[in-house]
Amino acid sequence: MSEQNLQIDDEIDLSELFAALWSHKILIVFITSISIFFSSFYALTTEKHYISKAVFDIEQSNSRGLSLGGELGALASIAGFGSSISSNTGLLLERIKSREFILNADQKLLLSKDKFFNSYNPDAKDPSWKTLIKTLIGWQTPDRTRQLMIQEAIIRGYLRSVSASSTGAGAIQISVTHTDPELASKYANGLMELVRKMIKDQDNTSKAFRLSYLAETLADALQDMEAAQSKLKEYALQNSAAAQENFVTGSVRLDTLRVEKREAEEFMTVLQTLKELVKIENLDRKAYEALRASSPIVDDVNFRRILGMSETISAWKWPSLETIQQVSDTLNDRSKRLDIEIADSEENAKLYASSAEELAKLTRDAKIAEATFTVLTEQVKSQSLVAGFKP
């Protein structure tokens, strides 16, 4: 029985519900009427705000550098002229909220004359106690302070009513909130034009600055190139332009003299051995064979010629002491002359090497200056075309 009673009690009796509502009908009607009255009053008296949005795209050239091919492109990259600078949307949004931009917008759009932005009331009067204190101390509100207060009011109203953001496609969106829909649309479009003009002026200023810098750098490069070419011409007039060839020729001659000196010294050593053998009169075939084994140069054609012997190996003939002494004296004199010629050749080789090094340095400087001037010339042409200037 208890379970059945619980099930019966859980059921909703609509007749009892309607009877309870009917018994409180006056209270329900009163509360409903009051709610409708206040809702209607709020809807009719509350100041309406309208939002106007302007969406636009800023066209900026992404490339600030120069695109060149081949060697000029490599030189431009090394010199730092091939870099690219993309537009910074975040920085642009920050500038839209800056004090400078807001005051500029006030001058263009006359925001100070709109009470929605300018909440400062210049006709407002201070309380009597504050007026009395200012009178006693002789305080007068300067115009500068009043102007600053107006600017601060405009800035607060601008930051409260204007917002700027970036869309997903990369465009800029400016939203203006105002009680007048026409003024909201006017301010949104006006701010859009101000931003476009600001970017355009900044881009033109940047182009002009780059062109001015490149023009000055180009003038310096031209002076450097002319100076390098002038030094190269002066060197060619004062020195031999074939310094490298002279250095090679002198090096070859120096090697030849050193070979002759070494050969003369070897001949003198063998003559000294011959002189000792002739003095002890050890002139048999066995002594000759021993001499050939220790000094094979005795069979050299040049050695036999200076002794006046036959060039045939089998026709060996021992020279006399007088002949050996004469040939030794001759070779000794020749060795001394070769020493002098070698010293002169070494000195000339050093001079030629120094001249060749100086010539190579001047030539290298001239080529670098010419390449730099060429790269800068192409850069100036490119930047002039980007800036819209005709050649």
Backbone torsions as a table, in degrees:
resi	resn	phi	psi	omega
1	MET	NA	-38.3	-178.3
2	SER	-64.9	-39.6	178.9
3	GLU	-64.2	-41.0	178.9
4	GLN	-64.1	-40.8	178.5
5	ASN	-62.6	-40.0	178.1
6	LEU	-62.7	-41.0	178.9
7	GLN	-65.1	-37.3	179.4
8	ILE	-69.8	-37.0	-179.3
9	ASP	-69.5	-28.3	-178.1
10	ASP	-74.0	-16.3	-178.8
11	GLU	-74.8	143.9	179.8
12	ILE	-87.2	128.8	178.0
13	ASP	-99.2	103.6	-176.1
14	LEU	-62.5	-33.2	-179.5
15	SER	-64.5	-42.6	176.9
16	GLU	-64.6	-38.5	-179.2
17	LEU	-64.4	-48.7	179.3
18	PHE	-64.1	-34.8	178.5
19	ALA	-65.1	-39.7	179.1
20	ALA	-66.9	-41.9	178.2
21	LEU	-65.1	-39.3	-178.1
22	TRP	-67.1	-34.3	-179.8
23	SER	-67.9	-24.2	179.1
24	HIS	-110.0	27.8	-173.9
25	LYS	-64.1	-34.8	-178.7
26	ILE	-66.5	-44.9	179.6
27	LEU	-63.4	-41.3	-179.1
28	ILE	-66.1	-42.3	179.3
29	VAL	-64.8	-39.3	-179.0
30	PHE	-64.7	-48.9	-179.0
31	ILE	-63.0	-41.0	-180.0
32	THR	-65.1	-40.8	179.7
33	SER	-64.9	-45.3	178.0
34	ILE	-59.2	-43.4	-179.7
35	SER	-63.1	-43.7	179.5
36	ILE	-65.2	-38.0	-178.6
37	PHE	-64.1	-50.8	-178.7
38	PHE	-66.0	-37.1	178.5
39	SER	-64.3	-43.2	178.7
40	SER	-66.6	-40.7	179.5
41	PHE	-63.0	-42.5	179.6
42	TYR	-65.6	-40.8	-179.0
43	ALA	-67.7	-33.4	-178.0
44	LEU	-83.5	-31.2	-174.8
45	THR	-98.8	-20.2	-178.1
46	THR	-69.3	137.6	179.3
47	GLU	-70.3	127.8	-178.1
48	LYS	-88.2	139.0	178.3
49	HIS	-114.6	134.1	179.4
50	TYR	-114.7	143.7	-178.8
51	ILE	-114.1	125.4	176.0
52	SER	-114.4	134.9	-177.5
53	LYS	-120.3	137.1	175.1
54	ALA	-120.7	119.9	-179.6
55	VAL	-112.6	126.6	-177.5
56	PHE	-150.2	164.0	-179.7
57	ASP	-117.2	136.2	178.1
58	ILE	-93.4	118.2	178.3
59	GLU	-89.2	112.2	178.2
60	GLN	-128.3	140.3	176.8
61	SER	-72.1	121.8	-177.8
62	ASN	-73.7	-24.8	-175.1
63	SER	-97.9	123.8	174.3
64	ARG	-106.5	2.3	-174.6
65	GLY	-111.4	-160.4	-175.5
66	LEU	-125.9	134.2	179.1
67	SER	-104.6	106.1	179.4
68	LEU	-123.4	151.9	179.7
69	GLY	-102.5	164.0	174.2
70	GLY	67.5	-142.5	-175.8
71	GLU	-66.3	-36.0	-179.8
72	LEU	-64.8	-37.3	177.4
73	GLY	-64.0	-40.6	178.3
74	ALA	-64.7	-43.3	178.8
75	LEU	-64.2	-39.0	179.4
76	ALA	-65.3	-38.8	178.3
77	SER	-65.6	-42.0	179.4
78	ILE	-64.4	-39.0	-178.5
79	ALA	-76.4	-8.5	178.2
80	GLY	89.3	16.6	-179.4
81	PHE	-94.7	-0.4	-176.6
82	GLY	-101.2	10.8	-176.7
83	SER	-81.0	157.8	179.2
84	SER	-124.0	143.2	-178.3
85	ILE	-122.8	118.3	180.0
86	SER	-89.3	154.6	-180.0
87	SER	-68.6	138.8	-178.9
88	ASN	-100.4	100.4	-178.2
89	THR	-65.1	-38.9	179.5
90	GLY	-60.2	-41.7	178.3
91	LEU	-65.1	-37.3	178.5
92	LEU	-64.1	-42.1	178.9
93	LEU	-64.2	-36.1	176.8
94	GLU	-66.5	-37.3	-179.6
95	ARG	-68.6	-31.8	177.9
96	ILE	-63.7	-27.0	179.8
97	LYS	-96.5	4.4	-176.6
98	SER	-77.6	159.0	-179.2
99	ARG	-63.3	-41.1	-178.8
100	GLU	-60.9	-44.6	-179.1
101	PHE	-67.5	-39.5	-178.9
102	ILE	-64.2	-43.5	179.1
103	LEU	-67.6	-34.4	175.1
104	ASN	-65.8	-40.8	177.1
105	ALA	-64.1	-34.5	177.7
106	ASP	-63.5	-40.1	179.2
107	GLN	-68.8	-37.2	-177.1
108	LYS	-81.1	-40.6	-173.7
109	LEU	-103.9	-1.3	178.4
110	LEU	56.3	51.4	179.1
111	LEU	-67.3	-25.7	-177.2
112	SER	-67.4	-20.2	179.5
113	LYS	-90.3	-2.2	178.2
114	ASP	-100.7	117.2	-177.5
115	LYS	-66.1	-18.2	178.0
116	PHE	-68.0	-34.2	177.7
117	PHE	-94.2	-39.2	-177.1
118	ASN	-102.2	97.6	-179.6
119	SER	-89.2	1.2	-178.7
120	TYR	-78.4	131.7	-179.3
121	ASN	-109.6	104.3	-179.0
122	PRO	-67.0	-19.8	-179.0
123	ASP	-89.6	-0.8	-179.4
124	ALA	-65.7	137.9	-177.8
125	LYS	-103.8	141.3	177.7
126	ASP	-72.9	159.6	174.0
127	PRO	-59.3	157.9	-176.2
128	SER	-60.2	-37.3	-179.4
129	TRP	-66.8	-37.6	179.5
130	LYS	-71.4	-37.5	177.4
131	THR	-63.4	-39.9	179.7
132	LEU	-64.1	-43.0	179.7
133	ILE	-64.0	-43.3	179.3
134	LYS	-63.5	-36.9	179.0
135	THR	-66.8	-41.1	-179.0
136	LEU	-65.6	-39.8	-178.3
137	ILE	-90.0	-4.5	178.6
138	GLY	74.8	29.3	-178.7
139	TRP	-81.4	132.6	176.0
140	GLN	-128.1	130.9	-178.2
141	THR	-72.5	114.3	-178.4
142	PRO	-70.7	157.8	178.2
143	ASP	-64.5	-31.7	-179.6
144	ARG	-62.5	-43.7	179.0
145	THR	-64.4	-41.8	178.8
146	ARG	-62.2	-40.3	-179.7
147	GLN	-67.0	-38.7	177.6
148	LEU	-65.1	-38.1	178.8
149	MET	-65.8	-37.6	176.0
150	ILE	-63.8	-43.5	179.3
151	GLN	-62.9	-42.2	179.1
152	GLU	-64.2	-37.7	178.0
153	ALA	-65.5	-41.0	179.1
154	ILE	-65.1	-41.4	-179.6
155	ILE	-63.8	-42.6	178.5
156	ARG	-64.1	-42.9	178.9
157	GLY	-66.1	-36.7	179.0
158	TYR	-65.9	-48.1	-179.0
159	LEU	-66.0	-27.4	178.9
160	ARG	-77.6	-31.4	-170.5
161	SER	-108.3	-16.6	-175.8
162	VAL	-116.6	133.9	176.2
163	SER	-135.5	147.4	179.5
164	ALA	-131.0	139.0	-179.0
165	SER	-150.1	171.5	179.5
166	SER	-109.3	134.7	178.0
167	THR	-80.8	170.5	180.0
168	GLY	-65.6	-24.9	-179.9
169	ALA	-86.4	-0.2	178.4
170	GLY	95.5	2.1	178.2
171	ALA	-81.5	167.2	178.7
172	ILE	-103.6	134.3	179.0
173	GLN	-121.1	123.2	177.6
174	ILE	-112.0	124.3	-179.9
175	SER	-113.5	130.6	179.8
176	VAL	-122.0	126.0	177.2
177	THR	-102.3	130.2	-177.7
178	HIS	-155.0	157.8	177.4
179	THR	-76.0	-20.7	178.8
180	ASP	-107.6	117.8	-177.8
181	PRO	-63.1	-34.5	179.5
182	GLU	-67.2	-42.5	177.8
183	LEU	-67.0	-36.0	177.2
184	ALA	-61.4	-43.5	178.1
185	SER	-66.5	-40.3	179.4
186	LYS	-62.6	-45.8	-179.6
187	TYR	-66.1	-38.7	179.9
188	ALA	-63.2	-45.4	178.5
189	ASN	-67.5	-38.4	179.0
190	GLY	-64.8	-42.6	177.4
191	LEU	-64.6	-37.4	177.1
192	MET	-60.5	-45.3	179.4
193	GLU	-66.1	-35.7	177.7
194	LEU	-64.0	-41.5	179.1
195	VAL	-65.4	-43.3	179.5
196	ARG	-62.3	-42.3	178.9
197	LYS	-67.0	-39.0	178.6
198	MET	-61.4	-44.8	179.6
199	ILE	-66.1	-40.0	179.9
200	LYS	-64.3	-45.4	178.8
201	ASP	-63.3	-40.6	179.3
202	GLN	-65.0	-40.5	179.3
203	ASP	-65.5	-41.7	178.8
204	ASN	-65.4	-40.3	178.2
205	THR	-64.0	-41.1	179.4
206	SER	-64.5	-41.5	178.4
207	LYS	-64.2	-43.5	179.2
208	ALA	-63.1	-40.0	178.7
209	PHE	-64.1	-43.8	-179.9
210	ARG	-64.3	-41.1	179.2
211	LEU	-65.2	-40.2	178.3
212	SER	-63.7	-44.1	178.9
213	TYR	-63.3	-44.6	-179.6
214	LEU	-65.7	-36.2	178.8
215	ALA	-64.1	-43.3	178.0
216	GLU	-65.6	-42.4	178.9
217	THR	-65.1	-37.4	178.4
218	LEU	-65.1	-39.8	177.5
219	ALA	-63.3	-42.5	177.1
220	ASP	-63.6	-40.6	179.0
221	ALA	-64.8	-36.8	177.6
222	LEU	-64.9	-41.8	177.8
223	GLN	-64.8	-41.4	178.2
224	ASP	-62.9	-42.1	179.9
225	MET	-65.2	-43.4	178.6
226	GLU	-64.8	-39.2	178.7
227	ALA	-65.1	-42.2	179.1
228	ALA	-64.6	-42.6	178.5
229	GLN	-67.1	-35.8	178.1
230	SER	-65.5	-41.8	177.6
231	LYS	-63.1	-39.1	179.0
232	LEU	-64.6	-39.5	178.1
233	LYS	-67.6	-43.4	178.7
234	GLU	-61.4	-39.6	178.4
235	TYR	-64.3	-41.8	-179.7
236	ALA	-64.6	-32.1	179.2
237	LEU	-76.4	-37.8	-176.8
238	GLN	-87.4	-21.7	-177.9
239	ASN	-131.0	176.6	178.6
240	SER	-80.2	133.4	177.9
241	ALA	-75.4	-13.7	179.7
242	ALA	-101.2	43.5	-177.2
243	ALA	-62.9	-39.4	-178.7
244	GLN	-67.9	-41.8	178.2
245	GLU	-64.5	-40.5	178.1
246	ASN	-63.9	-37.5	178.2
247	PHE	-63.5	-42.5	178.9
248	VAL	-64.5	-44.5	179.7
249	THR	-62.9	-43.9	179.2
250	GLY	-64.5	-36.1	178.3
251	SER	-65.4	-40.6	178.3
252	VAL	-64.9	-42.7	179.3
253	ARG	-64.7	-39.0	179.2
254	LEU	-63.0	-41.2	177.1
255	ASP	-63.4	-39.9	179.4
256	THR	-63.7	-44.2	179.5
257	LEU	-64.1	-38.4	179.0
258	ARG	-66.4	-36.9	176.4
259	VAL	-64.8	-43.1	178.7
260	GLU	-63.9	-40.3	179.1
261	LYS	-64.0	-43.5	179.0
262	ARG	-64.4	-38.4	178.8
263	GLU	-66.7	-40.8	179.0
264	ALA	-63.8	-39.8	178.4
265	GLU	-65.2	-39.3	177.0
266	GLU	-64.4	-41.8	178.3
267	PHE	-61.5	-40.6	-179.9
268	MET	-66.0	-36.4	178.1
269	THR	-64.4	-43.9	179.4
270	VAL	-67.3	-37.7	177.9
271	LEU	-63.8	-35.7	177.3
272	GLN	-63.7	-39.9	177.3
273	THR	-65.9	-43.7	177.3
274	LEU	-59.8	-40.6	-179.4
275	LYS	-61.7	-41.2	179.2
276	GLU	-67.4	-39.9	178.6
277	LEU	-65.6	-40.2	179.7
278	VAL	-67.6	-36.0	-179.7
279	LYS	-64.6	-39.1	-179.7
280	ILE	-88.6	3.0	176.6
281	GLU	56.5	37.1	174.3
282	ASN	-94.2	81.2	-169.4
283	LEU	-119.0	28.3	179.3
284	ASP	-85.9	178.6	-177.2
285	ARG	-66.2	-34.3	-179.2
286	LYS	-64.7	-40.0	177.8
287	ALA	-65.2	-36.6	178.3
288	TYR	-65.5	-42.8	179.3
289	GLU	-63.6	-40.0	177.2
290	ALA	-64.6	-37.2	178.1
291	LEU	-65.8	-40.8	178.7
292	ARG	-64.0	-37.3	-179.0
293	ALA	-69.5	-38.6	-177.9
294	SER	-83.2	-32.3	-178.1
295	SER	-135.6	84.7	-179.3
296	PRO	-61.9	-11.8	-176.7
297	ILE	-68.8	-13.7	179.5
298	VAL	-65.2	-20.1	177.2
299	ASP	-94.9	3.8	177.9
300	ASP	-69.6	141.2	-177.2
301	VAL	-61.6	-45.1	-178.3
302	ASN	-65.1	-37.8	179.5
303	PHE	-64.5	-42.0	179.9
304	ARG	-68.0	-32.4	-179.4
305	ARG	-67.1	-43.0	-178.0
306	ILE	-67.7	-20.4	176.2
307	LEU	-92.6	-1.8	179.0
308	GLY	73.3	28.2	-178.9
309	MET	-100.0	167.7	175.4
310	SER	-71.9	145.0	-179.2
311	GLU	-76.6	-9.4	178.2
312	THR	-73.5	131.6	-174.5
313	ILE	-63.5	-38.6	-176.5
314	SER	-72.8	-19.0	-177.5
315	ALA	-92.0	55.6	179.0
316	TRP	-80.7	137.8	179.6
317	LYS	-139.6	125.8	-176.9
318	TRP	-69.0	128.1	179.7
319	PRO	-77.2	163.0	178.7
320	SER	-84.1	164.4	179.2
321	LEU	-62.3	-35.9	-179.7
322	GLU	-64.7	-43.2	178.9
323	THR	-64.9	-42.6	179.4
324	ILE	-61.7	-40.7	-179.2
325	GLN	-67.1	-41.8	180.0
326	GLN	-64.2	-44.4	-179.8
327	VAL	-66.3	-37.5	178.7
328	SER	-64.2	-42.2	177.7
329	ASP	-63.1	-41.1	179.1
330	THR	-63.2	-45.2	178.9
331	LEU	-65.4	-35.3	178.2
332	ASN	-63.8	-44.2	176.7
333	ASP	-63.2	-41.3	179.6
334	ARG	-64.3	-37.8	178.9
335	SER	-63.4	-39.7	178.1
336	LYS	-65.8	-41.9	177.9
337	ARG	-63.6	-39.0	178.7
338	LEU	-64.4	-36.4	176.7
339	ASP	-60.8	-42.1	179.5
340	ILE	-66.3	-44.1	-180.0
341	GLU	-65.6	-37.2	178.1
342	ILE	-65.3	-42.4	179.0
343	ALA	-62.6	-43.3	178.1
344	ASP	-64.1	-40.4	179.9
345	SER	-66.0	-38.5	177.7
346	GLU	-64.7	-40.6	178.7
347	GLU	-65.3	-42.4	177.9
348	ASN	-66.0	-37.6	179.2
349	ALA	-63.1	-38.9	177.4
350	LYS	-64.5	-41.2	178.4
351	LEU	-64.6	-44.2	178.9
352	TYR	-63.0	-39.4	179.2
353	ALA	-64.4	-43.4	177.9
354	SER	-63.5	-41.7	178.6
355	SER	-65.1	-41.4	179.3
356	ALA	-64.6	-38.8	178.4
357	GLU	-65.7	-43.3	178.3
358	GLU	-64.0	-41.9	178.6
359	LEU	-63.9	-41.4	179.3
360	ALA	-64.5	-40.0	179.0
361	LYS	-64.4	-45.9	179.8
362	LEU	-64.6	-39.7	178.1
363	THR	-64.5	-42.6	178.9
364	ARG	-63.4	-44.1	178.9
365	ASP	-61.9	-39.4	179.3
366	ALA	-65.2	-41.4	179.6
367	LYS	-66.9	-41.9	179.0
368	ILE	-62.9	-44.2	179.3
369	ALA	-63.3	-39.8	178.9
370	GLU	-66.8	-41.9	178.7
371	ALA	-64.7	-42.2	178.4
372	THR	-62.2	-42.5	178.7
373	PHE	-63.3	-39.6	179.1
374	THR	-64.7	-45.0	179.9
375	VAL	-62.6	-45.2	-179.7
376	LEU	-65.9	-35.3	177.1
377	THR	-62.2	-45.5	177.9
378	GLU	-65.3	-34.7	178.9
379	GLN	-66.6	-43.0	178.3
380	VAL	-63.0	-41.2	177.7
381	LYS	-61.3	-46.1	-178.6
382	SER	-63.1	-47.8	-179.2
383	GLN	-65.7	-32.5	177.1
384	SER	-66.4	-40.9	177.3
385	LEU	-66.3	-39.8	178.5
386	VAL	-63.4	-38.0	-179.5
387	ALA	-76.8	-5.4	178.6
388	GLY	88.5	12.1	179.2
389	PHE	-88.0	141.5	176.5
390	LYS	-84.8	149.6	179.9
391	PRO	-59.6	NA	NA
